[in-house]
Amino acid sequence: MLTIARELGVSDVGLAKACRAHQVPTPPRGYWAKLKAGKSVGKRPRLPACVGKANRIVIAPAIKSPVRSQAVRAVLDAVADQPEIPIPHDLRNPHPIVKTWLDQDAATRVRARREGWGASGEDLRHGLAHRRLRLTSALLKALVARGLVVDQAYTWLTARRGEDKVEFRFSERTQFVPRPATDYELRWAPERTMVRSAQPAGDLILSIRDCRNAAGVFRETNYPLETQLPRIVVTLEAELIHREERRLERAREEEAYRLRQAEARRRDAHAAAERALETRLLQEASRHAQAGQLRAYLAAADQATMAADPAYPAWRAWAQRRLEALDPLTGVQPPFALLGPYQSEETQETHA
């Protein structure tokens, strides 16, 4: 089940659910191990009768439709209006990036012949590698003609417009084919006499790195890549538009977050100022109460016998000064500070 599910591009659980929904019998757990060991596995169950039902079941991976903006959809819909991109039969006038590859390859081969250690790697002058370079050169020239800046980033090519870039490359497709296991592999897994290994398939694919807007891989399943170049150019341009929109959207979100944080800081500062005024209010009310007690005490002292003492007037003047300093209502400055209600920036701009 797992092997078939991988070939179909679905999960083994999803494949099993589809089989149960259509009453298709599946092998029980351990069926293939028992069969390989030569044990009895019973008769194969018969398929159910398809009376009144379709005799064909289509199982395919679910494709999530990307959310595309109007600008991206307009670019993708215009692929039918794109002119054909000419593919050169040779590399007499390649794109500068491709020319650099050819010059490096020629220099490597000259050095190999001079030093006698033989050239390694693929031959860019013939075969599939030569076709890949011709496609790359034609694609790069088409992108430059549409106003994009192309460059190379390690093993990927880049198409840039402004601050946004998309990476892509041509490569040879690989496929997994069964082959007999080597002696070294049989030492670790004697029961696995056949293994699957990646082998060159003999055709090309174009991969777009982290493509979120359309298909990120172009294959030669039905049409050669030469006829798909206009769609590839349009897809790359649409991906750049999509990334620009995402970048601007993230910038707007970051700006909105920054404004919310600044608003929260102003609101917290206003609340802290209000709490400070409340604390001051309670402190001044306590001082006023203490001043009232002191005022009553001084009035009683004026009626007492201690008022006849010669030193009493000086003490009474000092006590009065302390009373006036203690009572917040007898000062020259008002005992309160004004703090208006909190207003956000939007409210302030509206009143302005």
Secondary structure, DSSP 4 states (H G I P E B T S, - for coil): -HHHHHHHTS-HHHHHHHHHHTT---PPTTHHHHHHTT----PPPPPPP-TTS-S--------PPP---HHHHHHHHGGGGPPPPP--SS-SS--HHHHHHHHHHHHHHHHHHHHTS---S--TTSHHHHHHHHHHHHHHHHHHHTT-EEEEETTEEEEEETTEEEEEEEEEEEEEEEEEPPHHHHHH-TT--EEEEEEEEEEEEEEETT--SS-SEE--SSS-HHHHHHHHHHHHHHHHHHHHHHHHHHHHHHHHHHHHHHHHHHHHHHHHHHHHHHHHHHHHHHHHHHHHHHHHHHHHHHHSGGGGSTTHHHHHHHHHHHHHHH-GGGSSS-S----PPP--HHHHHHH-
